[in-house]
Amino acid sequence: MLTAITTSSLFVTDQDEALDFYVGTLGMEVNTDVDLGFMRWLTVSVPGDHARQILLELPAPPSMDEATGAEVRQVLSKGAAGGWVGFSTDDARALHAELVEKGVDITDDPTDRDYGTDFGIRDPFGNKLRIVQRRG
């Protein structure tokens, strides 16, 4: 029986730039940053939640051959790679304003919905991120 989701993956084309965005801009924490020789295992987590992490993965060997990696990087640059992650926040409108001030690519402004207030952003690599303030 499965008991938890522990690691998800997003493709990025530059892990240092990804660190700057996810840690420096969004305020996440580095969970793991290890050079395995054949790849860099780089994960980030929401502060205080190291049980769930996102692998910021290069589309390259060892997970795929170089030709496939080149194709994935091309699709990723168009924002069409299909990767996305959902986050929660206590104040969607305040976080939206903060991210606008930081120059983050906003794809959808905060909208009130049946389940709460949410908005969309895109990371520097085209991955879609949704941020939700759930209704009490």
N, C-alpha and C positions, 0 to 999 in steps of 0.2 A: 504494500500500500504506500502511495506517495504521501508525504507529510508536509512538504513545503517547497516553494520555489526559492532556490538559493542564488542562482546565477542566470542572468540573461546577457545577450550580446548585442552590441551595436557596432556596425562597421564604421570606421573612421579612417581617413587617409593620412593623418598625422597625429600620433599619440600625444606629443607634447602640446599641440594646439588643443586637442581634446581635453587634456588635463586643465589647461588654462580656462576653457569654457566651463567644464563640468564642476571644477573645484573653485576656480577664481571668480567665475560669473554666477553660477547657480548655487554655490556654497556647499557642494557635496564634499565628502572626505575621501581621500585615497584609502582604499581597503588593502590592496596588494599591488606592489610594483616590483616585479622580479624579472630579471633577464635570464631566460632559460637557455640562452645560446641560440636556439633555433627560432625563438620568438620572445617578445616581451609580454608577460602576463600582467595586464594593467586593469585593475578593477576599482570602481568608485561606489560609494554608498551614501545614502541620505545620512546626515549626522546622527550618530547613536544607533543606527540600524545596520550593523555589519553582517547580519544574517542574510540579507538580500543585497546582491551586488550586481553591477553592470560591467561586463567585460568590454573594454574599448579596444576592439580588435581590428587589426589591419587586414584588408581583403588580399591576402597573399599566402604563400606557403607558411606553415604546414597545413592550414585548413583548406587550401585549394591550390591548384597549380597556378603558375604566373600568368598564363593566358586568361584563365577564368578570372583571376584577380584583377587584371586590366579591364575586363568587361564589367565586373562589379563596380570598380572605381568610376568608370564612365557613367553607369546608371546611377550610382550614388550621387555623383556631382549634379545630376538633374533632379535630385530629390525624389527619385522613383524606386529606391532600393527596398522599400517596404518596412524598414525598421522604425519602430516607435515604442515609446515608454510613457506610461501614465504616472503622474505624481499627485500627491495631495498637499494642500496648504491650508492654513487657518484663515488667510485673508487674500483671496484671489486678486482683488482690485489693487491692494497695496503692492503685492508682488509683481503684478503686471506693470504698474507705474515704475517700480524699481528696475525691471528688466528693460522697459522702454528707454529709461535714462541711460542704461548701460549699452544701448544699441543692439539689443538682441532682435533677431528676425521674428517679428510677431506675425503669425499666420491668421489668427482669429482673436478679436478683442473679447474681453470678458462678456459672457452672455449668461443670463439667468435661465436655468432649466429646471425641470421637475426635480432632479437629483441634487442640484446645487448650482454654483457659478463656476464656469470653466472657460479656459482660453487655450490657444495653441501657439507654440513657438517652434522654430526649426533650429537645430544646431548648425555649426559651420559646415557640416558635411551633408546636409540635406535630410537628416533624420527628424522625424516629426515627434514632438513631445506635447502631451496634454497635461494641463495642470488644473486640478479640481478642488474647489472648496465645497465639501459635501454639506448638504442641508442637515441641520441639527436633528 
